[in-house]
Amino acid sequence: MRFVSLVPLLCGLAVVAQGGLNRRFAGQWGLLGAVLLNMVVATVATFGVYALVRSVPALWPDAGAEGRFPGFTMWHLLPGLCGVVIVLGMPWAIGRMGAVQSVLLLMAAQLVTSLVWDAMVEGRPATVARVVGSAVAFTGAAIAVWKG
């Protein structure tokens, strides 16, 4: 297994852990308090990584090659807003449906969105294997949510 294959696995683990822990912390501080702390920690950590990579570019050679923020538009804010939706939405859903159903629905939405994104943005066509594989995973998610 290549190292890059471990990254999405780590991200999957992080989505569940983040949502579940924020749901737990929401019991102490409320969901918005838990999400605020999450985002503050994420912001501080991101600034730290950014500063480190800018001061030692060899650590991540292509992480800031273009300069500070050339060509900034309002569209550049959309990923951050998506992050807020994920960080706020997943603990809320986990608290109401449980982690398995929440993550399976998340996965189903990711599969459909990924097929469209790959085809329209990345120029990777939706091959039969990709569509069938996604359909099988989507069907499994639907069964678990429906029967869950």
HUBEL-V747495 format. One record per pair of residues at least 6 apart in sequence whose ideal C-beta (glycine too) atoms are under 6 Angstrom apart, sorted by the first residue. I is the first residue (numbers start at 1). J is the second residue. Records with the same first field share a line. If there is no record, write none. Layout:
I = J / J
This chain:
16 = 99 / 103
19 = 90 / 91 / 94
20 = 94 / 99
22 = 34 / 38 / 91
23 = 91 / 94 / 95
25 = 34
26 = 34 / 91
35 = 87 / 88
38 = 87
53 = 59 / 60 / 63 / 64
54 = 64
93 = 102
94 = 102
101 = 145 / 148
104 = 141 / 144 / 145
107 = 141
108 = 138 / 141
111 = 134 / 137 / 138
115 = 126 / 134
118 = 124
119 = 125 / 126
